[in-house]
Amino acid sequence: MQDVLKTLDSLRRPHLLIHAARIGAADYRRDAHLRRHFGYGALPRGAAALARLTEMEEELNQQRHSDRTRYSATRHVEILIAMLGEARILRSVSAA
């Protein structure tokens, strides 16, 4: 779990993307947000969800750099919101 959180802490993305994600993360609701990205069925737990979101975000970041025709800034922000929300939940659980 700590490895996933360290990866998130070392993430370097444009300020505008991170700023938008931080605003959105204030209203993060796990069930609604993760269903949008993972579909229906059982949602992955904590660190597994964050690891999958990190993979999705990395793919979007690669698109941002190389394939701008397929890149969606909106989707990128949505994934970052979910990542920040999941990280907040993981940190609160590990602190308790």
Salt bridges, closest charged atoms under 4 A:
ASP9 OD1 - ARG91 NH2 2.56
ASP31 OD1 - ARG35 NE 3.21
GLU57 OE2 - ARG13 NE 2.62
GLU57 OE2 - HIS76 NE2 2.71
GLU58 OE1 - ARG13 NH2 3.24
ASP67 OD2 - ARG70 NE 3.74
GLU78 OE2 - ARG36 NH1 3.69
GLU86 OE2 - ARG30 NE 3.00
